[in-house]
Amino acid sequence: MKKSLSIFALVLAMTPLAAQETPDSSVQAVAVANKPPTVLITGSSRGIGFELTKRYVAKGWRVIATCRTPSRADDLRGLARQHANVVIEEMDVTDHAEIEKLAAKYRETPIDVLINNAGIFGDRRLQTFDVLDYETFTRVMAVNVYGPLKVSQAFVDSVAASDQRKIVTITSGLGSMTLTEQRGDYYFYRISKAGVNIIGRTLAADLRDRDILIGLFNPGVVNTDFAKGTTYRGRILEPEEAVDGGSILIDDGMNRFRDELRPVVGSFLDDFAENRFKDIAGMIH
């Protein structure tokens, strides 16, 4: 596994001055070397995004939690009041000017993991073959496709400057061509997830030279507003359960593909650590 040397190089560059440094400056150098990693999560105010935020806060990471309307994100604001390592930022993934403004604010901040989590399902009744509402289609595409692409483009330099260099997008088995052959419906959502899947694969090709690893992960059907918008009657996971596997997959499982630098595609239910694939129905093909 290729190991980043950016922080090590910074400390090494300081060593010629070690004899002149005071004990306090030595402590500062150690603090720099031990600086926690940073994750930026879109759509962090509820559902999977909020659960991912809680998980990374508990791990001691610095968390940049973005959402469209922080003033209404009561749970997220409560979490930020309790933990100094989480900062809430307003960012609507359909507002490109807002994305660029936030990216400029964090231009000098290495972001180890960028998680494109924000997404919408759209009204199920307005995306059947009998009723195709194209205003709904435009909105679903803006959030689920244009948003992740724009966010990835805006923050790519911060990701490239980090140690871990990962861009992760939360996708869905409904974007799978194979699964779609089994059942239709949900036109707009399916198209949007198929679109973001090809974005992930294209990013992997374009960013390979910058040593950036791309992840496309299906969390399964989770008990959020998404599940309420479907007629799915199978197993539904709680957000905590989905993120149990998801955080391991992002933090550890992806590292197995670092040398190959190809997109990592899988399900939050896969167990990469044990080479055990408990559910591959959500794989993206």
TIKOLVEX-72053 format. One line per field, with one value per residue: residue number from 0; residue in one letter; x, y, z of N, C-alpha, C in turn. Coordinates in steps of 0.1 Angstrom, whole numbers, padded with zeros to 4 digits, always signed. Layout:
n: [NUM; ...]
res: [a; ...]
nxx: [X; ...]
nyy: [Y; ...]
nzz: [Z; ...]
caxx: [X; ...]
cayy: [Y; ...]
cazz: [Z; ...]
cxx: [X; ...]
cyy: [Y; ...]
czz: [Z; ...]
This chain:
n: [0; 1; 2; 3; 4; 5; 6; 7; 8; 9; 10; 11; 12; 13; 14; 15; 16; 17; 18; 19; 20; 21; 22; 23; 24; 25; 26; 27; 28; 29; 30; 31; 32; 33; 34; 35; 36; 37; 38; 39; 40; 41; 42; 43; 44; 45; 46; 47; 48; 49; 50; 51; 52; 53; 54; 55; 56; 57; 58; 59; 60; 61; 62; 63; 64; 65; 66; 67; 68; 69; 70; 71; 72; 73; 74; 75; 76; 77; 78; 79; 80; 81; 82; 83; 84; 85; 86; 87; 88; 89; 90; 91; 92; 93; 94; 95; 96; 97; 98; 99; 100; 101; 102; 103; 104; 105; 106; 107; 108; 109; 110; 111; 112; 113; 114; 115; 116; 117; 118; 119; 120; 121; 122; 123; 124; 125; 126; 127; 128; 129; 130; 131; 132; 133; 134; 135; 136; 137; 138; 139; 140; 141; 142; 143; 144; 145; 146; 147; 148; 149; 150; 151; 152; 153; 154; 155; 156; 157; 158; 159; 160; 161; 162; 163; 164; 165; 166; 167; 168; 169; 170; 171; 172; 173; 174; 175; 176; 177; 178; 179; 180; 181; 182; 183; 184; 185; 186; 187; 188; 189; 190; 191; 192; 193; 194; 195; 196; 197; 198; 199; 200; 201; 202; 203; 204; 205; 206; 207; 208; 209; 210; 211; 212; 213; 214; 215; 216; 217; 218; 219; 220; 221; 222; 223; 224; 225; 226; 227; 228; 229; 230; 231; 232; 233; 234; 235; 236; 237; 238; 239; 240; 241; 242; 243; 244; 245; 246; 247; 248; 249; 250; 251; 252; 253; 254; 255; 256; 257; 258; 259; 260; 261; 262; 263; 264; 265; 266; 267; 268; 269; 270; 271; 272; 273; 274; 275; 276; 277; 278; 279; 280; 281; 282; 283; 284]
res: [m; k; k; s; l; s; i; f; a; l; v; l; a; m; t; p; l; a; a; q; e; t; p; d; s; s; v; q; a; v; a; v; a; n; k; p; p; t; v; l; i; t; g; s; s; r; g; i; g; f; e; l; t; k; r; y; v; a; k; g; w; r; v; i; a; t; c; r; t; p; s; r; a; d; d; l; r; g; l; a; r; q; h; a; n; v; v; i; e; e; m; d; v; t; d; h; a; e; i; e; k; l; a; a; k; y; r; e; t; p; i; d; v; l; i; n; n; a; g; i; f; g; d; r; r; l; q; t; f; d; v; l; d; y; e; t; f; t; r; v; m; a; v; n; v; y; g; p; l; k; v; s; q; a; f; v; d; s; v; a; a; s; d; q; r; k; i; v; t; i; t; s; g; l; g; s; m; t; l; t; e; q; r; g; d; y; y; f; y; r; i; s; k; a; g; v; n; i; i; g; r; t; l; a; a; d; l; r; d; r; d; i; l; i; g; l; f; n; p; g; v; v; n; t; d; f; a; k; g; t; t; y; r; g; r; i; l; e; p; e; e; a; v; d; g; g; s; i; l; i; d; d; g; m; n; r; f; r; d; e; l; r; p; v; v; g; s; f; l; d; d; f; a; e; n; r; f; k; d; i; a; g; m; i; h]
nxx: [+0008; +0006; +0021; +0014; +0036; +0034; +0029; +0050; +0072; +0069; +0076; +0102; +0115; +0117; +0136; +0164; +0165; +0161; +0179; +0178; +0153; +0127; +0114; +0086; +0082; +0089; +0069; +0048; +0056; +0052; +0025; +0016; +0024; +0006; -0018; -0053; -0072; -0092; -0126; -0151; -0185; -0214; -0249; -0253; -0271; -0291; -0303; -0282; -0260; -0259; -0254; -0230; -0215; -0216; -0202; -0176; -0170; -0169; -0146; -0127; -0119; -0115; -0144; -0161; -0192; -0217; -0247; -0279; -0296; -0286; -0298; -0321; -0312; -0314; -0305; -0279; -0267; -0269; -0250; -0227; -0224; -0217; -0193; -0161; -0147; -0163; -0175; -0201; -0212; -0229; -0241; -0256; -0259; -0268; -0262; -0239; -0223; -0222; -0210; -0184; -0176; -0174; -0154; -0133; -0129; -0118; -0095; -0068; -0069; -0062; -0082; -0090; -0110; -0136; -0170; -0196; -0227; -0252; -0285; -0315; -0347; -0370; -0404; -0421; -0444; -0443; -0425; -0430; -0437; -0461; -0466; -0445; -0428; -0411; -0399; -0395; -0376; -0355; -0347; -0340; -0318; -0301; -0294; -0285; -0266; -0253; -0246; -0227; -0206; -0198; -0191; -0170; -0152; -0147; -0135; -0113; -0085; -0080; -0085; -0064; -0042; -0041; -0035; -0049; -0066; -0092; -0123; -0156; -0187; -0221; -0242; -0266; -0282; -0303; -0293; -0281; -0277; -0281; -0299; -0320; -0331; -0347; -0368; -0388; -0397; -0393; -0379; -0364; -0347; -0333; -0319; -0304; -0287; -0273; -0260; -0243; -0227; -0212; -0199; -0182; -0165; -0153; -0140; -0121; -0104; -0095; -0083; -0063; -0036; -0032; -0032; -0056; -0082; -0112; -0144; -0175; -0204; -0230; -0254; -0274; -0309; -0321; -0335; -0347; -0359; -0357; -0364; -0390; -0401; -0404; -0417; -0406; -0403; -0386; -0357; -0349; -0325; -0313; -0300; -0276; -0268; -0262; -0241; -0222; -0209; -0202; -0184; -0161; -0156; -0149; -0128; -0109; -0113; -0111; -0084; -0071; -0071; -0054; -0029; -0037; -0054; -0080; -0115; -0133; -0159; -0189; -0209; -0223; -0227; -0208; -0180; -0150; -0127; -0127; -0127; -0153; -0183; -0213; -0236; -0241; -0259; -0263; -0242; -0226; -0234]
nyy: [-0012; +0021; +0047; +0078; +0106; +0132; +0146; +0136; +0145; +0172; +0173; +0163; +0182; +0201; +0192; +0201; +0223; +0215; +0216; +0242; +0246; +0252; +0233; +0237; +0242; +0217; +0201; +0212; +0204; +0177; +0177; +0186; +0164; +0145; +0153; +0151; +0133; +0147; +0149; +0156; +0159; +0158; +0166; +0162; +0164; +0146; +0111; +0088; +0105; +0120; +0100; +0091; +0114; +0114; +0091; +0096; +0118; +0106; +0090; +0109; +0124; +0154; +0170; +0183; +0192; +0194; +0210; +0218; +0236; +0248; +0260; +0246; +0222; +0206; +0183; +0180; +0204; +0202; +0181; +0194; +0213; +0197; +0186; +0196; +0190; +0191; +0210; +0230; +0237; +0257; +0244; +0240; +0215; +0220; +0246; +0262; +0284; +0286; +0263; +0267; +0289; +0278; +0259; +0275; +0287; +0265; +0260; +0258; +0236; +0203; +0176; +0146; +0126; +0129; +0129; +0123; +0125; +0137; +0135; +0129; +0112; +0119; +0124; +0094; +0089; +0106; +0097; +0074; +0053; +0061; +0086; +0111; +0135; +0162; +0184; +0174; +0155; +0171; +0183; +0160; +0151; +0174; +0174; +0147; +0141; +0163; +0177; +0160; +0158; +0185; +0192; +0174; +0184; +0210; +0206; +0191; +0197; +0201; +0175; +0161; +0172; +0159; +0131; +0107; +0109; +0104; +0101; +0096; +0084; +0081; +0057; +0037; +0005; +0007; +0020; +0001; -0016; -0043; -0051; -0034; -0046; -0065; -0052; -0024; +0011; +0041; +0059; +0084; +0085; +0061; +0067; +0089; +0077; +0058; +0076; +0090; +0069; +0064; +0088; +0085; +0064; +0077; +0098; +0083; +0075; +0100; +0112; +0095; +0100; +0117; +0103; +0098; +0080; +0065; +0059; +0040; +0035; +0014; +0017; +0000; -0006; +0018; +0029; +0057; +0088; +0080; +0053; +0055; +0065; +0045; +0013; -0008; -0038; -0055; -0063; -0037; -0015; +0001; +0034; +0034; +0008; +0005; +0022; +0011; -0009; +0007; +0028; +0013; +0002; +0025; +0036; +0015; -0007; +0004; +0010; -0013; -0012; +0007; +0007; -0001; +0018; +0019; +0024; +0017; -0004; -0012; -0026; -0014; -0036; -0054; -0072; -0062; -0065; -0091; -0105; -0112; -0113; -0103; -0095; -0090; -0079; -0052; -0044; -0025; -0027]
nzz: [+0000; -0010; +0008; +0021; +0024; +0033; +0058; +0073; +0058; +0063; +0090; +0089; +0074; +0093; +0111; +0110; +0125; +0150; +0172; +0179; +0188; +0212; +0241; +0239; +0212; +0201; +0211; +0196; +0170; +0172; +0176; +0151; +0136; +0146; +0139; +0136; +0110; +0084; +0074; +0050; +0048; +0028; +0030; +0058; +0079; +0085; +0086; +0068; +0064; +0088; +0106; +0097; +0103; +0131; +0136; +0127; +0143; +0168; +0164; +0165; +0144; +0125; +0115; +0088; +0085; +0062; +0052; +0037; +0051; +0079; +0101; +0106; +0113; +0139; +0154; +0144; +0151; +0178; +0182; +0174; +0194; +0215; +0208; +0199; +0176; +0154; +0127; +0114; +0082; +0058; +0028; -0001; -0024; -0049; -0055; -0071; -0068; -0040; -0033; -0044; -0029; -0004; -0008; -0014; +0011; +0025; +0011; +0019; +0036; +0041; +0030; +0040; +0034; +0013; +0013; -0007; +0001; +0001; -0012; -0031; -0034; -0049; -0058; -0059; -0073; -0094; -0113; -0128; -0157; -0167; -0156; -0159; -0146; -0155; -0142; -0117; -0125; -0133; -0108; -0093; -0108; -0105; -0078; -0073; -0093; -0107; -0084; -0068; -0087; -0090; -0064; -0060; -0080; -0070; -0045; -0050; -0049; -0022; -0013; -0027; -0014; +0010; +0034; +0030; +0007; -0006; -0023; -0019; -0030; -0022; -0035; -0052; -0054; -0072; -0093; -0108; -0138; -0142; -0121; -0127; -0149; -0137; -0126; -0132; -0131; -0110; -0125; -0126; -0103; -0107; -0131; -0122; -0104; -0119; -0135; -0116; -0109; -0133; -0133; -0110; -0119; -0140; -0127; -0113; -0133; -0143; -0121; -0113; -0116; -0097; -0074; -0061; -0046; -0055; -0043; -0047; -0032; -0021; +0003; +0010; +0016; +0036; +0067; +0061; +0047; +0021; +0019; +0026; +0003; -0015; -0027; -0015; +0002; +0015; +0036; +0058; +0068; +0098; +0101; +0117; +0116; +0089; +0086; +0103; +0088; +0067; +0075; +0081; +0057; +0042; +0056; +0060; +0042; +0016; +0014; +0006; -0021; -0029; -0042; -0067; -0076; -0087; -0092; -0062; -0057; -0041; -0014; +0016; +0032; +0026; +0038; +0038; +0053; +0062; +0038; +0031; +0015; +0022; +0009; -0022; -0039; -0043; -0058; -0084; -0117]
caxx: [+0000; +0014; +0020; +0017; +0047; +0033; +0031; +0063; +0081; +0069; +0084; +0116; +0120; +0119; +0146; +0177; +0163; +0158; +0188; +0174; +0139; +0124; +0105; +0073; +0081; +0090; +0056; +0040; +0059; +0045; +0011; +0014; +0025; -0005; -0031; -0063; -0076; -0104; -0136; -0162; -0197; -0225; -0261; -0250; -0281; -0300; -0301; -0269; -0251; -0258; -0248; -0215; -0209; -0215; -0192; -0163; -0167; -0165; -0133; -0117; -0116; -0121; -0156; -0168; -0205; -0224; -0261; -0285; -0302; -0281; -0307; -0331; -0305; -0313; -0296; -0265; -0262; -0267; -0238; -0216; -0223; -0210; -0180; -0153; -0141; -0172; -0179; -0212; -0212; -0241; -0238; -0266; -0251; -0273; -0258; -0225; -0216; -0221; -0200; -0171; -0172; -0169; -0141; -0122; -0126; -0110; -0085; -0056; -0072; -0063; -0094; -0087; -0121; -0148; -0182; -0208; -0238; -0265; -0292; -0330; -0353; -0380; -0417; -0422; -0456; -0440; -0414; -0434; -0438; -0474; -0465; -0431; -0428; -0397; -0394; -0389; -0364; -0344; -0343; -0333; -0305; -0293; -0289; -0278; -0256; -0245; -0240; -0214; -0196; -0194; -0184; -0157; -0143; -0144; -0126; -0103; -0072; -0079; -0083; -0051; -0032; -0043; -0028; -0057; -0069; -0104; -0136; -0166; -0201; -0231; -0250; -0277; -0284; -0313; -0286; -0275; -0283; -0286; -0310; -0331; -0338; -0356; -0380; -0387; -0402; -0383; -0370; -0354; -0338; -0324; -0310; -0294; -0276; -0265; -0251; -0232; -0218; -0202; -0190; -0172; -0155; -0145; -0131; -0110; -0095; -0089; -0076; -0054; -0023; -0030; -0032; -0069; -0089; -0126; -0153; -0189; -0209; -0245; -0256; -0286; -0322; -0320; -0347; -0347; -0369; -0356; -0372; -0405; -0405; -0405; -0426; -0397; -0408; -0375; -0350; -0346; -0315; -0313; -0288; -0265; -0264; -0256; -0228; -0212; -0201; -0197; -0172; -0150; -0153; -0143; -0115; -0100; -0115; -0106; -0070; -0066; -0071; -0046; -0019; -0043; -0060; -0092; -0127; -0138; -0173; -0194; -0220; -0219; -0229; -0197; -0170; -0137; -0116; -0126; -0130; -0166; -0193; -0226; -0247; -0236; -0271; -0262; -0230; -0230; -0230]
cayy: [+0000; +0033; +0055; +0092; +0111; +0147; +0151; +0132; +0154; +0185; +0172; +0160; +0195; +0209; +0186; +0208; +0234; +0209; +0220; +0256; +0246; +0251; +0222; +0240; +0240; +0203; +0196; +0217; +0196; +0164; +0179; +0186; +0150; +0137; +0160; +0141; +0135; +0156; +0144; +0165; +0151; +0165; +0161; +0156; +0168; +0135; +0099; +0082; +0116; +0124; +0089; +0091; +0125; +0110; +0081; +0103; +0126; +0097; +0086; +0119; +0131; +0167; +0168; +0194; +0187; +0204; +0207; +0229; +0246; +0245; +0266; +0236; +0209; +0206; +0172; +0183; +0215; +0197; +0174; +0204; +0219; +0187; +0182; +0207; +0186; +0191; +0223; +0229; +0246; +0257; +0242; +0234; +0209; +0225; +0260; +0261; +0295; +0283; +0252; +0273; +0297; +0270; +0253; +0286; +0288; +0254; +0257; +0254; +0225; +0190; +0169; +0132; +0119; +0137; +0119; +0129; +0117; +0144; +0130; +0128; +0102; +0124; +0118; +0081; +0090; +0115; +0091; +0062; +0055; +0068; +0100; +0115; +0150; +0166; +0193; +0165; +0149; +0181; +0184; +0148; +0152; +0185; +0170; +0134; +0139; +0175; +0180; +0153; +0162; +0199; +0192; +0168; +0193; +0221; +0203; +0181; +0201; +0198; +0161; +0158; +0176; +0151; +0118; +0095; +0112; +0096; +0107; +0086; +0088; +0071; +0054; +0028; -0006; +0010; +0025; -0011; -0021; -0057; -0051; -0027; -0055; -0073; -0044; -0010; +0022; +0050; +0063; +0096; +0081; +0051; +0074; +0097; +0069; +0053; +0088; +0092; +0057; +0067; +0099; +0079; +0057; +0087; +0105; +0074; +0076; +0114; +0115; +0084; +0105; +0125; +0093; +0099; +0068; +0068; +0048; +0041; +0025; +0013; +0015; -0009; +0001; +0023; +0035; +0071; +0093; +0073; +0040; +0058; +0069; +0034; +0003; -0019; -0045; -0064; -0059; -0023; -0013; +0014; +0042; +0030; -0005; +0007; +0030; +0002; -0014; +0018; +0035; +0003; +0001; +0037; +0038; +0004; -0016; +0011; +0010; -0025; -0009; +0019; +0005; -0003; +0031; +0018; +0027; +0007; -0004; -0023; -0024; -0013; -0049; -0062; -0072; -0063; -0069; -0106; -0110; -0118; -0105; -0108; -0091; -0083; -0075; -0038; -0040; -0016; -0033]
cazz: [+0000; -0010; +0020; +0019; +0033; +0034; +0071; +0076; +0051; +0070; +0103; +0085; +0070; +0105; +0120; +0111; +0135; +0163; +0183; +0184; +0192; +0226; +0243; +0234; +0197; +0198; +0213; +0185; +0159; +0174; +0174; +0137; +0131; +0151; +0136; +0131; +0096; +0081; +0065; +0047; +0045; +0024; +0035; +0071; +0089; +0089; +0079; +0067; +0066; +0102; +0113; +0094; +0110; +0145; +0137; +0125; +0154; +0178; +0161; +0168; +0132; +0123; +0106; +0082; +0083; +0054; +0049; +0030; +0060; +0093; +0111; +0109; +0116; +0153; +0159; +0140; +0159; +0192; +0182; +0174; +0208; +0224; +0203; +0193; +0164; +0142; +0123; +0105; +0071; +0049; +0014; -0010; -0035; -0062; -0056; -0074; -0062; -0026; -0033; -0047; -0018; +0008; -0013; -0013; +0025; +0029; +0001; +0026; +0045; +0035; +0033; +0037; +0028; +0009; +0012; -0014; +0006; -0002; -0023; -0029; -0042; -0057; -0056; -0067; -0082; -0106; -0121; -0134; -0171; -0170; -0152; -0159; -0143; -0159; -0132; -0107; -0131; -0132; -0094; -0089; -0114; -0099; -0065; -0073; -0103; -0108; -0071; -0065; -0096; -0087; -0051; -0062; -0087; -0062; -0034; -0054; -0045; -0008; -0012; -0032; -0004; +0023; +0035; +0026; -0007; -0010; -0027; -0018; -0033; -0018; -0047; -0049; -0063; -0082; -0105; -0114; -0150; -0140; -0112; -0133; -0158; -0130; -0122; -0137; -0122; -0103; -0136; -0124; -0094; -0113; -0140; -0115; -0097; -0130; -0139; -0106; -0110; -0143; -0128; -0101; -0127; -0148; -0118; -0110; -0145; -0144; -0109; -0110; -0116; -0084; -0064; -0054; -0046; -0056; -0038; -0050; -0022; -0019; +0017; +0012; +0019; +0050; +0072; +0060; +0038; +0008; +0020; +0026; -0010; -0024; -0023; -0011; +0014; +0020; +0048; +0059; +0078; +0105; +0097; +0125; +0111; +0076; +0088; +0109; +0077; +0058; +0080; +0080; +0042; +0037; +0063; +0059; +0030; +0004; +0014; -0001; -0035; -0030; -0053; -0080; -0079; -0095; -0083; -0053; -0058; -0032; -0006; +0030; +0038; +0023; +0048; +0031; +0062; +0063; +0025; +0032; +0009; +0027; +0001; -0034; -0047; -0046; -0066; -0095; -0130]
cxx: [+0009; +0011; +0023; +0027; +0045; +0035; +0045; +0074; +0081; +0077; +0098; +0122; +0124; +0131; +0159; +0176; +0161; +0166; +0184; +0160; +0137; +0116; +0091; +0072; +0082; +0076; +0047; +0043; +0052; +0030; +0007; +0014; +0012; -0018; -0041; -0067; -0089; -0113; -0147; -0173; -0208; -0238; -0260; -0260; -0290; -0296; -0287; -0258; -0249; -0251; -0233; -0208; -0207; -0203; -0178; -0160; -0162; -0151; -0122; -0113; -0121; -0132; -0161; -0182; -0213; -0238; -0267; -0290; -0297; -0291; -0318; -0325; -0303; -0304; -0281; -0259; -0260; -0254; -0226; -0214; -0215; -0196; -0173; -0148; -0151; -0176; -0190; -0211; -0224; -0236; -0249; -0259; -0257; -0269; -0243; -0217; -0213; -0210; -0186; -0167; -0167; -0156; -0130; -0119; -0117; -0099; -0072; -0057; -0072; -0075; -0092; -0097; -0132; -0159; -0193; -0220; -0252; -0272; -0307; -0335; -0363; -0393; -0419; -0433; -0453; -0429; -0417; -0436; -0451; -0473; -0450; -0430; -0413; -0391; -0388; -0376; -0352; -0338; -0335; -0319; -0295; -0287; -0280; -0267; -0247; -0238; -0227; -0203; -0190; -0186; -0170; -0147; -0138; -0134; -0115; -0088; -0069; -0077; -0069; -0040; -0032; -0035; -0036; -0062; -0081; -0116; -0146; -0180; -0210; -0241; -0261; -0277; -0295; -0306; -0279; -0283; -0289; -0298; -0322; -0338; -0348; -0369; -0377; -0391; -0390; -0373; -0360; -0343; -0328; -0314; -0300; -0283; -0267; -0255; -0240; -0223; -0207; -0193; -0179; -0161; -0147; -0136; -0119; -0100; -0088; -0080; -0065; -0040; -0021; -0032; -0045; -0077; -0104; -0134; -0168; -0196; -0224; -0247; -0267; -0298; -0322; -0332; -0346; -0358; -0369; -0365; -0387; -0410; -0406; -0415; -0419; -0402; -0398; -0369; -0346; -0336; -0317; -0300; -0275; -0259; -0257; -0242; -0218; -0203; -0195; -0185; -0159; -0146; -0145; -0129; -0105; -0101; -0109; -0091; -0064; -0065; -0062; -0036; -0025; -0050; -0072; -0104; -0131; -0153; -0179; -0205; -0215; -0221; -0217; -0187; -0156; -0126; -0115; -0128; -0143; -0176; -0207; -0238; -0242; -0247; -0270; -0250; -0234; -0225; -0240]
cyy: [+0012; +0042; +0069; +0097; +0126; +0152; +0148; +0141; +0168; +0184; +0170; +0174; +0204; +0205; +0194; +0219; +0228; +0214; +0234; +0257; +0245; +0238; +0224; +0238; +0225; +0197; +0200; +0208; +0182; +0165; +0179; +0172; +0142; +0144; +0150; +0143; +0142; +0149; +0155; +0157; +0160; +0158; +0155; +0158; +0156; +0122; +0094; +0093; +0120; +0112; +0088; +0102; +0121; +0100; +0087; +0112; +0118; +0091; +0096; +0127; +0145; +0166; +0181; +0189; +0197; +0200; +0220; +0240; +0243; +0250; +0256; +0222; +0208; +0195; +0175; +0194; +0211; +0189; +0183; +0211; +0210; +0184; +0193; +0203; +0185; +0206; +0222; +0240; +0245; +0254; +0234; +0228; +0213; +0240; +0260; +0272; +0292; +0272; +0258; +0282; +0289; +0263; +0263; +0288; +0277; +0250; +0252; +0243; +0212; +0182; +0154; +0124; +0129; +0127; +0127; +0120; +0124; +0138; +0130; +0117; +0108; +0117; +0105; +0082; +0098; +0109; +0077; +0064; +0063; +0083; +0103; +0131; +0155; +0177; +0185; +0159; +0159; +0183; +0172; +0148; +0162; +0181; +0157; +0133; +0152; +0179; +0173; +0156; +0175; +0199; +0185; +0177; +0204; +0218; +0193; +0184; +0199; +0183; +0156; +0161; +0168; +0138; +0107; +0097; +0102; +0104; +0096; +0092; +0077; +0069; +0045; +0016; -0004; +0017; +0013; -0015; -0035; -0058; -0044; -0036; -0064; -0066; -0030; +0000; +0030; +0055; +0074; +0092; +0071; +0058; +0082; +0089; +0062; +0064; +0090; +0081; +0060; +0079; +0094; +0072; +0067; +0095; +0096; +0075; +0090; +0117; +0105; +0090; +0114; +0116; +0094; +0086; +0071; +0056; +0051; +0030; +0026; +0009; +0004; +0000; +0005; +0030; +0051; +0075; +0085; +0060; +0043; +0062; +0057; +0024; -0010; -0025; -0055; -0058; -0044; -0021; +0000; +0021; +0037; +0017; -0004; +0013; +0021; -0004; -0003; +0025; +0026; +0002; +0013; +0038; +0027; -0004; -0009; +0010; -0002; -0023; +0003; +0018; +0004; +0010; +0029; +0020; +0015; +0007; -0015; -0018; -0022; -0026; -0058; -0061; -0074; -0068; -0084; -0113; -0117; -0108; -0110; -0105; -0083; -0078; -0060; -0034; -0033; -0022; -0029]
czz: [+0000; +0002; +0018; +0029; +0036; +0048; +0076; +0070; +0058; +0083; +0099; +0081; +0082; +0113; +0120; +0122; +0149; +0174; +0188; +0189; +0207; +0228; +0238; +0219; +0193; +0200; +0201; +0173; +0160; +0172; +0160; +0131; +0134; +0148; +0130; +0117; +0096; +0071; +0063; +0042; +0040; +0029; +0049; +0082; +0093; +0082; +0079; +0069; +0080; +0110; +0110; +0102; +0125; +0146; +0136; +0137; +0166; +0176; +0163; +0155; +0133; +0112; +0101; +0077; +0075; +0053; +0043; +0040; +0075; +0104; +0115; +0112; +0131; +0159; +0156; +0149; +0174; +0193; +0182; +0187; +0217; +0220; +0195; +0179; +0152; +0140; +0113; +0095; +0062; +0035; +0008; -0022; -0049; -0065; -0058; -0069; -0047; -0024; -0035; -0036; -0006; +0004; -0011; +0002; +0030; +0020; +0007; +0036; +0038; +0039; +0029; +0030; +0025; +0006; +0005; -0010; +0003; -0014; -0020; -0038; -0053; -0055; -0065; -0077; -0095; -0115; -0125; -0149; -0175; -0166; -0150; -0158; -0145; -0149; -0121; -0112; -0130; -0118; -0090; -0095; -0108; -0086; -0066; -0082; -0104; -0095; -0068; -0074; -0093; -0074; -0053; -0069; -0078; -0051; -0037; -0049; -0030; -0005; -0016; -0022; +0009; +0023; +0028; +0012; -0012; -0013; -0027; -0022; -0029; -0030; -0043; -0059; -0074; -0095; -0113; -0127; -0149; -0132; -0118; -0143; -0150; -0126; -0126; -0126; -0117; -0114; -0133; -0114; -0099; -0122; -0133; -0109; -0108; -0134; -0129; -0106; -0121; -0140; -0119; -0109; -0135; -0139; -0115; -0121; -0145; -0133; -0105; -0108; -0103; -0072; -0055; -0057; -0046; -0051; -0042; -0041; -0021; -0004; +0020; +0014; +0033; +0054; +0073; +0051; +0024; +0008; +0020; +0012; -0020; -0019; -0018; +0002; +0020; +0033; +0047; +0070; +0085; +0101; +0104; +0120; +0098; +0077; +0095; +0099; +0069; +0062; +0079; +0065; +0037; +0043; +0061; +0046; +0017; +0003; +0007; -0016; -0039; -0042; -0067; -0085; -0090; -0086; -0075; -0053; -0050; -0024; +0009; +0038; +0035; +0035; +0041; +0040; +0063; +0049; +0024; +0026; +0012; +0018; -0011; -0043; -0051; -0054; -0079; -0109; -0140]
